[in-house]
Each structure stands twice: as structure tokens, then as C-alpha cells.
Amino acid sequence: MTLAGRLLSGASLALLIALSTAPASAAPASNSAAASQPASAADLARLVDIPYERFTLPNGLRVLVHTDRKAPVVAVSIWYGVGSKHEPAGRTGFAHLFEHLMFNGSENAPGDFFKPLQEVGATDFNGTTWFDRTNYFQTVPVGALDRALFLESDRMGYLLGAVTQDKLDNQRGVVQNEKRQGDNQPFGLVEYVINDNLFPQGHGYRHSTIGSMADLDAASLADVKRWFSDNYGPNNAVLVLAGDIDAGSARALVEKYFGAIPRGPRVAPVPDGPVTLKAPVSLTLKDRVATTRIYRSWSTPGLNDLSTVALEAGVSVLGGLSSSRLDNALVRDEKIAVSVSADYGVFQSVGVLTLSADVRPGVSPDLVAKRMDEVIAGLIASGPSAEELDRARRVEIASKIRATESVGGFGGKAVTLAEGELYNNDPQLYRKRLDAYAALTPSAVQSALKTWLGRPALSLRVDPGERDLDGGPLGGDTAAKGARIDRTGVATSARTARAEPAMPGAGKVSNLDFPGIERATLANGMPVVYAQRAGEPRTLITASFDAGTAADQVRDFGLQSMMLRALTEGAGGLSSRQIAEESEKLGASLGAAAGSDRSGVLLDALTPNLTPSLALYAAVLQRPTFEAAVVERLRGQQLSRITAEANNPSAVAAAELSRRLYGTNHPYGVRAGGAGDAAVLGRVTPADLKAAHDRWIRPDNGRLVIVSDLPLSALLPRLNAALGDWKPQTGVARGVKTFSEPPAASGNRIVLVDRPKSPQSVIAAGQVLQARGGDDLLALQAGNDVLGGSFLSRLNMNLRETKGWSYGVGSGISETSDRVAFRINAPVQADRTADSISELLKDVRDFTSARGTTAEERQLTVDGATRELPGTFEGGAAVLTGLSKIAEFNRPDDWYERLPERYGAMTAADMDGAIRRAIDPSRLTFVVVGDASVVKPQLDKLGLPVEVIAAAPAAK
């Protein structure tokens, strides 16, 4: 449900910036760097501090307030103690369905909930449902806090009068398409199978939160109203306000908006805990996947049991760290798996622990399963070493430091406090868990592993082939569940109308104060673009190079990607394993990725460990080794990624659309971020990778873009010490990209990629425009916001909120150095594929002819785009992206600070004109990935040429 960030969408380094929150997989530099002593885990743990004040209203609403003045915004996060584990038999998926209905208007705020939030410039707004809870959140400018609290309180206390059968039917369709979208992915049915077999019928954690199609169909309007009355009382909720606010101000506002809402029934706790299987369970499935995947799963204790901290650390050592034992044994050393992973979901009352390994093609799955079990048994028998445990705890603590940088969103400070209060009546649960990490011993971890992984496991194997399960019936549970609602003492008299039913205004918004931009040059001439952001002890550095997938020039598609992946797999005299271990010791995260036009290497370092982290970073940039054995391992992994992309319907649609828009010889004729071409990667040698590195990853072809809590004067000497003597390879010319090939001819047509048994069709449509990324695209992007670039856009509101045929539809305009493209993405239910294409074409034709931007749409776009700026740049990663775009497109330093003025002067005619000059609906090319037996007869009735091609066959 989240609106895409309009300013940062399409950034060529978006994938790379996302790596800043990924698990550490970093890189060393020299043996002297390895000897540096990083800050202790206990010292790092003390950096996570979320002070708060707490009060409870007479109606039972618990309120927590955390003050953080770094940006003029407040996160509003409200958590209800009701989730899918509370659903009665035959009504699975209902908690999540109800969450959707909560966004469709209340008695005093009719209409879509997102509109009044976009008007005030809210960011990070959404809602989620999980086993234990349902939460709703938004980060708003301080001046809009009244409106946010009014909206949240109105749907808590005054919802039922606005709920109708039409709304229920519409959102039922949206949720069912969300289920189809998830089920349609490779391995999309695995969660159902694991939970069905770990837990008995009637257990609260057995069925999925999305539920079954039959149960969603059975949900009635009476169910909706009963669910609200039973579960959405203030005494079953926790409200957290985090940001530019104090407890005194918060209390007055909360009492004003929530104080009159009466208590609801008491929701009894669901006591269902971990289950021990009577005997091992072994299952085998088939799915359209790249390679066989082996799973081992157990249920464990929940969040409130601090013994799970020891188990989490053990699982990290097993499969979570980049240097984990499974990774080292199966992937690095024996090369019998292309990847391993550890997924440990810890909920209120149980945990679900799953280890997995993707089998290297050509290797016996039985061998991988055997070795996987032996590695697990070996750790149980010996326990982790002190050094392994220390790295695991550092990675966990560093992850928490990064997560709590923001005040709200999916994992910020508000979420951390709310989770502890709702599940444990203790907002400092995070502190207890961090302290428990700091105090862990290897023997405690070994004991936890022996206790919980020594029990019978659920073993699941998913083989490539045509899928042999139907996802529609999965996710349900028909077993009866006990009563859990106590209405004792709850008033049954009719509710009174809201005393102040008028929605508050938008309030004043502070002007964006984008961090001041400074520039410098390293001793070797490499430019530095820098902004200081005080607060979290964190330094983000992107070494950005003028390369990207466009540097491959199609004929070598995948070379740049593989070369970048190899950087952290051996450098500066350290092996892949040593690099991973050293980065984990530092709590650093380092990764590399290619966008369309730029290749980037990102370091996300904890500032107390910055100097040794920079040494690692420098080695990766300057001295990668490209060892033959490592290249062979990476080749296998990359080829497996290619096969995986060929089985992912969204990736197939995006890749095919790029080919059709730009042609097979244009540098953009491949999917940005794609794994590459199998034939290319099959012939790549270590020498090829080194040559690509020497041509493109060099100081005279790039720049450093940095956001840090340190001043530039303190940072520059460290940068020069690490990178100042870096020089281009002697005798090697700098790489130069060419865009001489014109895009392909365009016109309305449909390319149907036949993917049998797909429960959903993925529609991708687009057109290459005359504009380039360096042009002024502001009016064009604003017009696209109205057409398809926001949740409230015409495309999304039509196919999702009106028709209910899709979980979400959007359009965007890429920002590439050469010709940009307008693209539409629309996953839709299979039986409405042709109808959806008709509606998309109608909406685009209407917008580009008689029904352009209305005054209301223009005002909503302008208000949202300008008022959201302070919240957009709350986090360091967003500032880094902003700096990168300023540098990439040679924009003025005050680009973002001038946006409010520029948006304010923009007229509806400006937006319409920009769209109409750029986009021609008669030139849109459509790609559909779906089941041709279902879709082709529909498409034939549209009167457009249809070309059918086969999807990559399911691997055998």
C-alpha cells in the first residue's frame, strides 16, 4: 500500500543503496587491517538507545513517546493485539482482509485513507498483518500530527458506519490478487507447506496470514463488524509517537482524539507454543524453480523467551552470516550448493526456524541434504567458537543500529518500542535482548541448538518441474478454536457521535533543510561529494563509476555484474571467507551492484570502526584477486541466478519489455539489475573480469559520495590514507560507453510469454521517450504521479480499488543517461488480463487527450511532493541517494530545497503538456507473462497483434 517515493524512484543506484540494510558481506584490505581492534560488542550495543515516556488512558490505550529532534517529523505507529492466530475456524485471512478495509474510510473521514495522508506529505505509511498483531503507521510533518491522530482515532472508534458490502467485495478481490501474486512466485507455496506440517490443526500459527481462497470468499459483512467490535478497542492497542515531540504535548493530543473511545472486549491470549514433531517428516514438491532447494524446519519458543537469543546466534553461525558454517562448507569449500540461507521468524509465542540450501546444478540433492545435516549436527556437537559467536552478535547489533536510524516505517524506533510493549509489556525488550546477546557464551548457544535443533525436523525438498500444488486452497485451517473474547464489563449502549467530527487541516510544514553539500578531491584526483548528517554513528560511502550494465553493450551482458560480485570474494591477500569474517567483526556491510548507467560499491560502516572498515573497502576496490576457483564458483551461482530470473514472472516481463523497447543491440535492451546472459557467463575468464575491473573501476572514472556523522575535515585524511594512492592500471584505457544504436520501432502490440498454470498474469507495458535522465523531468514525473506513479493514481485506483483485479498497479519513468522509458507494471488476475489491458489503454488515452490533470489532482500532487520532503530525507541512505543523483545529473546543490517553489509554480497544464508531448498510447508495447491457454483467447479480442513465445521450460 505504500506510495513510491517520487523523488528517488528510478535511481540508477537504488539497488546498491538497498544493500546498506542487507546482511554484512564485506571486504578486507590488508593483513594489518585485520589486526585493528574494533569497538567491543558491548560498546556497540550501548549505541542503541530509545528513551521513552509512557502513559495509559482510562480506556486502556497504552501510549509511548520517544523524542528525536533530527527531523521535523513524527512517526505514528499503532499496534493492535490481533492477528491471524486469533482467527476462528473457516475464516483464515480475515485479520489481513480487515486491515485492508481499515484504509477505505471511516465515518468522519470517508474515502481512501491515503488521500488525507498524501495531502499532508506523509511518508512511510502503510499497514501490515502478521500472526500476532495488526499495525498501522505513518510518518508525518509535525504540523500534520493532529490529522494523523484524528484519522487513526476515527477508524478505531468510528469505523462501522463506513463499512459496506461493496467495500468488502472490492478488498476481498484485492487480497485474493495479493495471494495470487505471492503464490505465483517461485517457491511461493513453501510457507504454507512448512506451517501446515510443523503445527497441528487448530494451532494459531498453522495457517498463513493470507488465508485460503475459500475462507476469503466466505467472509461476510457481519464477520467484518464482529471482528472490529471484538478486537479494535483501545485496550487492545499500543500507540507510539516517535520524533519531534515531547510527552506533555503528546498526552494532550492523544487524550483529545482517543479519550472518548470506549473500552472494547478483552482479547484473551492465544497460548499456542512450539510443537515437537513425533517423528521426522519428509516431503517433496515440484515447482518452476531454478534448482532443487533443501529445507530443514523446526518450531521454537517465541520472542518473550530470552533463550531464543542464544538460538538466534547459533542459527546465524549456521547459515545467517556470510561466513556461516553452511556457506563455508557447502558453497565455498565443497561447491555443492549455490547458496544457503537461515530464516528465523521469532513471533510472540513461537518461532519458525528454517535452514535452506540451493543445490548446485548437476550435484545430487541427496548429497547436499546429507552434508547439510552433518554441518548442523557438527555445530550442535561442538558449539560455536568464541570468535564465531562474537561475529554473530556484532552483525545483530549493527543491524539494530541501522534499523533504529528512522523513527518510523517498517522497523524504526516506534516499531521497536511497540513490539516490546505489545508482546511483553516492556518497551525495553530490545535492550534485554541486546544485553543477552552481549552476555552470550558458546556453551549457552550450544545448549540452545541441542535443545531445539536436536528434535525431529521437517525436511522439505522442492525440485524443478511443473508445479504439482494449487495455491488456492492452501493457507486455511478448518479446526475449531476456543473462545477468546471476554465482554465482561463492556458497555453495550449505543455509541455517541464524535464530538469534533471535522478533520484537522494539514498544518504548517518546515522547509526542507537538505544537508549542506561539500566537495573535495582525494590526492589521486578522485572527486568526493559529501554531506554530514549527525545522529547515528554511521558512515555511508558509495564509490560510483560511470559503467553499469550499459558498459556490457549487450554482447557481454552479465560481465559487469559478475565482476562486481567478485570484488568481495578475494582481495588484498584475503580470501572470500576472511573478507566475510573481517566485515562481520566490524559490523560493516559492503556490497556492489550495477544499475543501468552506474556501477557502485557501497560501504555501510559503524563510525567507531570506520578506519579498519575503510581499509577493507580500499582493498576490494583496488586489489581484487579474481582467483580461478572463486570465478568458477561465482559462475555457477550467476548461472543459477539467470535460471531463477527466467522462472520469475515479474523478471521475465521486465526483461522482455526491455528487449522489445530498445532492441537487442541497445545497451538498455537488457533488464537493469539482471544476472546476465548464460552464454556470456559461460565463457568469462578471470582475465576478462580483471580487464573489466581495470577499465571501469578506477578513480578517474568515478566519484565517492558520502554521508557521515563525521565532519569532512575528519573524514578526508582517513579517505586519503585508504584510497589516496589508488591509480589506474598502467597502460589500460578507461572504458567509454556508446549509445549509437537507436531504440526499436514502437507501436501497439502484445507479446505473450506462455507460462502454464500461472494463477496471475504479469502485464508490463512501455514506450521509449525522447527525453534523457539529465533533462528536467519534474513536470513529466508530476504528471506520471497522477497517471500511475502513486497509490492514488488513476491506474492503481482503477484496477485495484475500483475493479479489484490487482494487488497494485504502477507506472514510472526511468532516469537513465540515454533515452528514458515510460513503463507500466500490472500483475492482474488471469481471467481479467485482456480487460486490464483495455483499462490501461483507456486510462492513458484519456489522460493524453480529453481528461488531463484536474485541479484537485494537481493540488494533491504538489502538496504531497513538497510536504513529504523532510520525511523523505530523514535517513542517511535517502540523503546518499539524493547526493548521488545531484552528482550524476549535474544538478545544483539546492535542487531539493528548490523543489517546493518549483512544484508550487507548476500548473495542471504543465503536467498535462509534459505527459502528452512524451507519451503516445498508440506506441505502447505490452508484454504479458501468463498461461496462454487462459489468456490468449482474451487477447485475440482486443484487435492488437499478439505474438506468443514460450517461457523458459521448467528445469528438470
N, C-alpha and C positions, 0 to 999 in steps of 0.2 A: 503493500500500500504506500510505501514511501515515495515522495516526489524525487525525481532525479535532480541532483544539484546542477542547475542550468549553467552555472559559470564554469564548472570543472568537467562537464561531460565531454567526452571525445578527446580528452587529453592523451597525447601520444604516450605519456609515461604513466598512465593511470594504473596499468598492471604492475609497474615497478613500485609505485607509491604504496600499493596494497601490500607489497612484500614487507612493509615496515611493521605489520602486525602479525606476520607469519611466524611459525616456529623458527628458532635460530638454526641457520645452516651456514655459518660464516666462514671466515678465511684468515689464516695466519700469514705472517710475513717472514719472520726470521726466527732462528732459534733463540736469539736474545729477547725477542718479543714474548716467547713462551715463558721466559723466566720472570717477566714482570708480574708483580703481585697485585691482583685485582682486589677491589674492595670486598670485604667479607660478606657472606650471605646475610648475616645478622644486620650489618650496616645497610645493605641494600633493602632489607625488609623494613627498616625504620623509615625509608623514604616514602612508603605507602602510609599515608595518614589522612583520615577523613573525619575530622572532628564534627560533632553534630549536637543539636539540642532536640529534645523530644517532648511532646505533649499529646494528650488524648482528649478528644472532645467528649461531652456527656453521652453522645450517641455511639461511642465506641470507636470512632475513627482515630487511628494512630497516625501521628504526623511527625516526621523527622525533617530537620532543617540543617543544611550544610552551607556555609558561606564560602564562596570562591569568587574573588573580585577580578579575575584576569580578563573577563569579557563581560559586557553589559547584557547578559542573558541569564535566564533561569530555566533549569530543567524541571519539568513537572512530570512525575512518574507515579502512577497509581497502580497498585497491585492488589488483585482480588484473590482470596484464598479458594479458588475454584478452578479446576482444570479437567482434563479428560478422565482422570481417575475417579472423579465424582459422578460420572455419567451413569444413568440407570441402564439396565439391560435393554438392548434393542434401540438405544439412542446414541450409539457411538458417533463421534464427530460433532456432537451438539454444542459442546463448550466453544469450539472453534467457530462453528457456524454463528453462534450468538455473538462472538467477538466481531464478526463482520457486520452484523446488524447494528452494533453499537456505533458504527460510523455513518449510519444512514439517517441521522437526525433524531432529535428529542422534542419534547412538547414545546419548549421555548426557544429551540434552535433548530427549526425544520430545515430540511435539505442536507446535502452531503457535509459531513463533519470537516472535510478538508478545506472547504471554501473559506470559512471564517479564520482558519489557521493560516492559509496561504495569504489572506489579506494582511495579516499582521507580521508576515515574514518568519513563520515558524520553520525550524529545521529539525532533523532527527525525529519526525513524528510518525508514529505507527502504532500497531498493537500486535501482540503475539499471544499464543496459547500453547501451553505445554501440559505435562501430566498434572502438575501440582497447582498451577496458577494461570491467571489471565492478566496481562498488563497492558496499559495504555500510556503513551509517553509523547512528549513534545518538548522541544527547547524553544523558548520564545524570548524576544526582546523584553527587558524589564517592564517597559511601559505597557506591554500586552499581557502581563500576568493576570490581571483581572479577567480578561476574556478567557484565557486558558482555564482558570479555575471555575468560571461560570459554566463553560462547556462541559468540563468533567463532572461538576456537581449536578448539572441538568440531566446528564444521562445516567448518573447514579440515582437521582431522586425523582426524575420526571421523564421517564422513557416510554412507558407502556402506551400512552395515548398516541404516540407517533409510530408505533409498530403496526404494520398492515400485512395482509396476506400477499399483496404484490411485492412488498419489500422482501418478505421471507422467500418467495418463489425466485426472485431475482438473485439474491445472495446464495441461495441453495445452488443455483446454476454456476455462480462464480466459484464457490467452494468445490463443487464437483469438477470444474475445469482445473482448479488448483491441484486436485488429486490426480486427474489425468496427466497434468504436466509433470508432476513428480513421478508417477508410475511409468511414464514414457521414457524416462532416463535409463541408461544402462545401470544395472544393479538397483533399479528403483523399487523393487519388491522385497528387497532383502530385509529391511527393518520389520516388515510385517511377519516374515517367517521367523526371524530371531525372537521377537517378543511372543509370538504365538507358542513357541516351543520352550522358552525359558520359564514362562509363568502359566499356571493352571487357569482354566476358565473361571471368570468372576474376579480374578485378581485385578486390582486397579491399574497396574502398569502393563497389562497384557495387550490391550488393543491400542492401535495407533491413535494419535490425536486427530488425524484427518478423518478417521472412521471409514465405514463401508458405504458404498453407493446406496444399498437398500436402506440402511439406517438413516442416511441423509434424506432419502425420499420420504421416509416415514415421519420426519419431524413436522409437527403441526403448529399452528399459531398458538394453541393452548399450551403446548410444550414451551414455546418461547416465553410466554407470560409467566408460566410457573417457574421457569429457570431464573428469570430476572427476580421475581419475588423471593425465591428461596436463597439466592446466592449473592445478590448485589447490594446488600445492606452495608452501611458504613462500618459496622462492627466486624465485617469480614474483609476489611480493606486496610491497606497501608498507603499513605500519601507521603512522598518525599519531594521536597523542594531543595534544589541544589544550584548554587550560583550566586548572582549578585543580589543577595537578600539576607536579612537577619531574622532571627527567631521572633522578635517582637512584631515586626511588620507582617511576617508570615502568619502569626496567630490571629491577628485581626482579620486578615483576608480569608483565612480558612474558616473561621467562625462565621463570617459574613455569608460565605457561599455554601458551606456544608452543614452549618449548625442546626438548621431546621429539618434536616432529613432524618426521619425516624429510624431507629434500630430495625434490623431485619432478624430473621430466624438465626439460631446458632447452627453453623455448619459443623457437624461432628467430624473429627479427624478420620482419615482412612488408614487403618492400622497395617495395611498390607506391606510386608517387608520382603527381604531377599528369600529366595527359594532355592533349596538344594535339589538338584535332579536325582532321582533314584538310581539312575544309571546313565552312562554316556549316551547321547543322542547324535546320530549321524545322518545328514540329509544331503541330497544332491539335486541341483536345479540346472536348467539351461536358460540362457538369456543372450541377447545381442550384445556381447561384450568382447573386448579385445583379446583377453586371455583369461585363463582359469584363475579364480580368486579363492583362496582358502581362508575360512573364518574359524575362530575359536571364541566362544562367548560364555560368560558366567553372569549371574546376578550377584550383587554385593550389597553392603549396607549403604545408607543414604548420607546426605550432607551433614546431618547433625551428629554423626558418629565420627569423632576425630581420628579413629583408626583408618578411615579412608584416606587420610593424608599420606600415611605410610604406603598404602596400596597404590595411590596415585603416583608416588615417587617410583615405586617398583615397576609400574606399568610404563612410566617414562623411560626407565633404564631398558626395559624390554623392547619397546617399539616406538616410543614417542620422540626421543632425542634423534637428531640427525646421526649421532654416533651410537645409536642403540645397539643392543646385542643382536637383535634380529637383523637390523640393517647391516651391521658389520659382517655377520655370518652369511646370510642368505644373498645379500645384494653385492657387497664389496668383495668379500673373500671368495665365496663359492660360486657367485654369479648364477644362481639358480632361480632367483626372483628378480623382477624388475623394480619392485617397490614393496615396502611394508608399511603398516600403519597401526596405531593404537588409538581407539576411540573409547573414551571412558566418560559416559554421561552419568554424573552424580546428581540424583534428584533428592527430594526431601526424605523419602523413606527407603529408597533403594538406589542402587547404581546398576548400570548395564555396561559391562566391560567387554570390549570386542577387539581382538587382535586379528590382523589380516595380512596376507601376502599374495601379491600378484605373480603368478608363475611365469618365468621366462619362456617364451615360445620354444617348443622343442624339448623342454625338460619335463620329466614325469611329475605330474601333480602329487603322486604318492610320495615321491622323494622329498618334495618341498614340505608336504604335511609332516612327514617323519622328522625332518630336520627342525621344523618349527617347534614341534612338541619337545624335541631334545633340548633346544635352546631354552624353552620355558622351564623344563624340568631342571636344567643346569642352574638357572638363576635361583629357583626355589631351593636347590640343594646347597648352594654356596652363599647366596645373598649378594647384594651389590658390593663393590669395593667402596671405600670411603670417598675415593675420587669420583666414581660414577654418581654416587648419591649427591655429592657436592654440586656437580654439574646439573643434575636434575633439579635441585632446589633453586639454583641460580636462574635457570630458564623459567621456572614457575614464577619466581619473584619478579624477574624482568618483565614477564608477560603481564603481571598485575600492575606494575608501574605504568606500562603502556596503556592498559585498559582503562585506568583511572585518570588518564590525562583529561578526558572530556567530562563535563558534569552530567551529561545525559546520554541519550541514544540507547543502543542495544547492550552496552556493557560498561558504562561510565560510573561515576561516583554514586549517582542516585540509585542505579541498579544494584550496586554493591551493598548499600545500606538497606534497601528494600528487601533484598533476598534474605539477609540475616534476620531482619525483624519479622518477616512473614513466616519463615521456616523455623526460627529458633528463638523468637522474642529477644533477639540480641543483634543490633545493628553492627556490632563489632565482631561478628562471626568471622569476617575476613581476617581480622587481626589474630584471632585464636588459631586460625588455620595457618597463617604465615608463621606465627610463633612455633606452631607444631612442626612446620617444615624446618625451621631453623634448628630445632632440638632433635630432629630425627637421627637415629643411629642405623647402621647397616643391619644390625640384628632385628630391630623393630620392623624394618622393611621386609626382611626375610620371613619373619613370623607372619606378617600380613599376607605375603604371597603364598606361603604354605597353607594358611587357613582358608583362603578364598580361591586360589587357583589350584589347590590340591584336590578340589571337589570335582565330580563329573562335569565335563564340559559339553556344550552344544557345538558340534562340528558341522559346518556347512561348507559345501563346495559348489561354486557357480561356474559351470562350463560354458564356453562359447557354443552358440547354436540358436535355433529358433526358440523363442520364449515358450515355456510349457506351463505357465501360470497366467491366469487372468486376474489383474489387479482389482477389478471392480468389487468383488465380494470380500476381498481381504481388508483387514483393519477393523473388523467388527467383533463383537462378543455378545452372545445371547444369554450368558449365565446370569442368574438373578443376583442382585446386590442388596445388602442390608440398608435399612432406613438410616439417613444421616442428617435429617433436618429436624431441629427441635424448635417449635414455635412458642414454647412456654414464655409467657411474659411479653409477647409481641402484640402490639396494638393492632386490632382488626378494623378500626373505624376508617372511614373514607379519608383519603389524603386531602390536605388543603392545597389550594393553588400556590404557586411560588409567589412570595411576597414582592420580589423585584424581577419580573419576567423579561425585562429589556436587556439585550446583550450589550455588554460594555463596548466602548469604542476601541480602536486599535492602539491608542496611546502614543506617546512620543517615543521615537527611536533615536538612539545616539548615532551620530555619523560613524561610519567605519573608520577606524584608525589602523590601517594596514601597517604592519611593522616597517620602519624605515629601512630602505634598501641601501646597502653599502657594496662597493665593488673594490676588488683588489686583484693583483696578479702575482702568481707564485714566481719563484726565482726562475723557473723554466719557461715562463710566459703563459702558463695556463690561467685563464680568467677565473675569478671567483665572484659569485653573486651571493650575497649574504643578508640574512635578516635575523635579528636577535629576538627571541621570544622567551621571556622569563617565566619561571614556574617550575615545570617538571625538569629534573636533571637529565636532560636528553639532548642528543645531538644527531640530527638527520643530515646526511650528505648524499647527494646524487652526483656521480660523475656521468655527465650526459654527453653522448657522442653523436655526431651527425652521420648516422648509419641506419639502423632499424632494418626491418625486413626488406625495405626498398633497396638496401645495399646488395641484397642477393640477386636483384634483377631477374627474378623468377627462375632463371636457369639453375640457380643454386639455392632454391628455397629450402630453408632449414639450416643452412651453414651458419648464419649469424646466431640463430637460436642455440645451436649445439655448441658453438664456440663460447657463448656467454655462459652456458650451463657448466662448461668445463673449467671456467675460471676458479671456481671454489672447490675443484676436485683434485687439486695438487698445485702448489705454488710456493716459491721461496724456500724450497728444500723441505717442505712439509707435505705429507700425504693427505689424501682426502679425509681419512679418519682423524689425523692430527688437526686438520683445519676445523673440522666439526667440533672436536673436543675443546680446542682453544676458544672458539667463539662461544661455546656454551659456558665455559668457565668465566668469560667476561660478561655474560648476559647480553651479548651482541647479536644482531640479526643482520645478515648480509646476503644479498641476492642480486641476480642480474636478469634482465629481460629486454626484449626488443619490441618496440612499438612499430608503427608504420615507418616513421622517419628518424627516430632516435633510438639508440641503444643506451641503456643505463645500468650502472652498477650502484646499488644503494647500500649504505651503511646506516643502521639504526643503533646507536651506541648509548649506553648509560654514561653520562658525563664523568662520573668518578673513575670510569675505566676507559676514558677516551684515548689516552696516549697509546696503550698497547692495542686498542681496537684499531687505531689508525695504522699501526704497523702491519696488522693483518690485512687491512684494506689495501695498503700500498703494495704488498706482495701479490695479491690477487690481480690488481690492475697491471702491474709491471712485469711480474715474473711467473706467469702460469707455465706449467711444465708439459701439458698435453701428452702424458705418458701413453704408450700404445695400449697397454692393458686397460687403462681407465677409459680411453676413447672407445674401445670395444664394448665396455660395459655401458657407457653412455649411448652408444649406437643402439644397443638392444633396448634401452629404456626409451629412447626417442622414437624408434620404430613402433614400440608398443603404444606410445602416445598418439602416433599417427593413426593406428588402428582404432584406438579408443575414440578419437575425434570422428572417425568415419562411422562410428556406431552411435554418436550423439546427434540427435536430430537438429538441435539448435546450431551446433558447429557445422553440420553438413549444409544447412540452409545458408549460413553466413558465408561459408567458403564458396558455395556455388553461386551465390549472388555476386560476390566479388569478381569471380571469373566472368560472369555474364555482363557486368557493368563495365569493367576495364579491359577485358580481353586477356588472352593467355600470355601476352608479351609485355604488358604494362607492369611496372613494379607493384602496383596496388591490386593486381589481379589475383592475389592470394589473401587469405584471411589473416588480418593483423593478429599477432599472438599465436598463430598456428604452429604446429610442430614441424611442418615441412613436407618435403616430397620424399617418399621412400627410396626412389631411385637415386636421388642426390645423396641421401644419408648412407645409402649402401656403399657408395664409393668414396666417401670422405675419409681422408687420412689425417694423422696427427700433423703432418706438414701443412695440409690445407687449413687446419684450424689455426696453426701458428701464423700462417700468412695472412689469414683474415684478421687475426688479432693485431698484427703489426701494421696493417693498412688502416684499420678503423679505430682501435682502442689505443689512442695516443694523445698526448697533451695538446698537440697542435690541431686536433680535430674535435676538441670538446671543451667543457667547462665544468667547474664544480659549483653546484647550487646547494646552499647550506642554511639550515635553521637550527639555532642552538641557544641554550640559556647562557652560554659564554659570550662575552664581547668579542668582536672580530680581532681586537688587539691581542687578546689572549689566545685566540684560536690560530691566527696566522703563523706564528712561529712553529706550532705543532704541525700544521699542514706542510710547511716548508721542510721541516725535519723529515717528514714521511714521504713527501712527493716532490719536493723542490728540485731534486736532481734527476727526475724522470725525463728521458729524452726519447724521441722517435728512433726506431731501429735504423741504423745507418744503411743507406742505400735503398730503403723501401719507400716508395712514393705513397703519399696519403691517398686514401680512397676517395673517389668522386662519383656521386650518383648522377644518373641521367634519366630524364623523363621525356624522351623523344617520341615514344610510342603513343599515339592518340588513344583515348578510350574507345571501347567497342560502340558500334552503331546501336541506337536505342529505339524503343517502340514497345507498345503494349504486347506482351506475350507472357506465357506461363510455362515454366519449366517444372515438371512434376517428377520428383525423386521418389521412386516407389520403395517404400519401407513397410513391408507387410506387417499386419497385426498392430499397427500403431493406434493407440486409443485417442490420439490427438494429432492434428496437423499443425506443422510449424510453417507459417507464411512469412516470407521475407520479401520485401519489395524495395526498389530504389531507382535512383537516377543520378548520373554524374552531372555536377553543376559546373558552370564556368568559373566560379569563384575558387580562390585558394585560401589556405589557412591563414596566411598573413594579411588577407584583406579584412576590412572592417565588416564583420558578420553580425554585429549586435542586433540590428533590426531583423535580419533573417532568423536569428535564433529566437528573438522575441516572438516573431510570427509563428515559428515552429512550436513554441510553448503552447500557443493557443490550439494549434492543429494536433500535435501529438506528443509534445515534449514534457507534459506534466500529468499528474494523476487526473486533474480536472480537464484535460484536453478533450477535444471533440472525438478523436479516435478512441480513446480509452473509455470515455463516458458512454459512447455508443455501444461498443462491442462488449464491454464489461458491465457497466452499471445499468444500461438500458436493456440490452439483449441478453446478457448473462451467458454469452458464448465463449468467454475467455477469462482467464485469471488476470490478464493485464496486457495492454497494447501500448506501444510507444513508438515515437519516431525521433530521429536525431540527425544532426549534421556534423560530420566528421571534421576535425581540424587538422588537415594534412598539409604538408608543404606544397604539394602539387594540387591538382583538381580535387575538390572535396565532393562528397556524395551525400545525398539525402537518402535515408534508409528508414524503413518501417519494419517492426518486428511484431508479429501477432500469432502466438500459439492459440489455436481455437479447437473446439470440439470437432471431431472428424465429420460428422453429418452436417455441419454448418460451414464447411470450407468455402464453397462457391458463394454462399450467401455473404460470408465475411469479406471476400474479395470485392463483391459488389458494393458492400457498405463502405469499404475503404476507398474505393474509387469514387463513390458518390461524395464522401466527405471531402476528399481532396479536390474534386471538381467544384463542389460548392464553394470551398474556401478560395479557390483561384478564379472564381467568376462572380457570382451574384451575392454570396453570403460571406463577406470578409469579416474581419475583426469587429466585434461590437464594442460600444463604449464600455460596457461592463467588463468584457474580456480584456480590453486594453488596460483598464484600471487595475484589475486583478493581477495581471502580468507585471505591471510596473510596480505595484505595491509589494508583491511577493519578491521580485528580483532585487529591490532596493532594501527592503526592511530585513531580509534574511542575511545580508552581508556580514554583520557582526557574528552571527551564529555559524555561518559557513566557515569563517576563518578562526574559529575557536581553537582548533587543533593544529599542532605543528605540521602534520602531514599535508593538511589542506594549504597551509602557508607555503610549504615546499612546492606543491603543485602550482600555486599561483605564481611564485617566483620563476618556476621553470617555464611557464607559458609567457611570462613577460620577456624572459631572455630569448626563448625560441622564436617568437614573432616580433622581436624588437619593439615591444610596446613601451610607452612611457612609464616611469616608475609609479606615477599616481593613477595608473589605469583603473584599478579597482575603486579607489576613492572618488574618481570622477564618474563612476557608473550611475549613482543616484541622479546626478544632474542630467546625464545623457538619456537615461530612461525617462525622466520627467519631461524632457522635451520631445520625446518620441510620440508620434500620433498613430492612430489606428491606420491611417492611410500609409504611413511609413512602413508599418509592419506588413500590410497587405501588398504594397508595392514590391517589397523585398521578396516575399514569397512568390508573387506572380511573375516577377522577372526571372526567378530562378527555377521554379518547379512547374513542369508541364505534365499533367496527369496522363496525357496520351503517350508519354515517353517512359512511363513506369514499367519496369520489368519485374515480374513476380516469380519467385521460387517457392514451391510447396513441397515439403517433406512429409509424406503421409502414405497411407495404404491406398494404392491406385485402384484396387477393386471397389473401394468405398468412394474415393474422391474423383476419379476420372469421369464417371457419368455426370457428376455435378458440374465439373469444369467445362465439359463439352457444351453445356447450355449457355455459357457466358458469351459465346461468339468470338473468343480470342484464340489465337493459335496455341496449341498445347503440345509440348514436346515431353515425352516420357523417357526417363532414363532410370536405370536400376541403381539402387543404393548398393554400397559395398556389401557383398554377401556376408552373412553371419559366419564368423570364423569357426573352423571345425576343430 
